[in-house]
Amino acid sequence: MMREDMLARLLSQAATEGSDLVTLRAVVEEASELGANRVLVRMGLDDPGAREDLSELRGLLGAWRDAKRSAWKAAVDWIVRAALALLLIGLAVRFGAWEMLK
């Protein structure tokens, strides 16, 4: 609550004495820091291990994206191979190579 008190004092000082650039800058800095801390608390990222948790999550997300990209590439490769195999079978039937095998 110390930051909230400091922010309240700065706002009252700006209201009573007039607001110069330094006071306004201090108000904005304190308000933004207080808001950022509130967000971190609400998200559960205010503990000391949060930095490692976030870096681990980023690593897992990167691995997931790589796996997804590899799966799509493998699927496209199989589709292309199947299409080429069907094309070859169609050409073999068209040119009579199928009857040569009988």
Summary of the structure (lengths in Angstrom):
residues: 102
radius of gyration: 32.6
end to end distance: 89.6
largest distance: 102.8
contacts: 209
relative contact order: 0.05
helix: 87%
strand: 0%
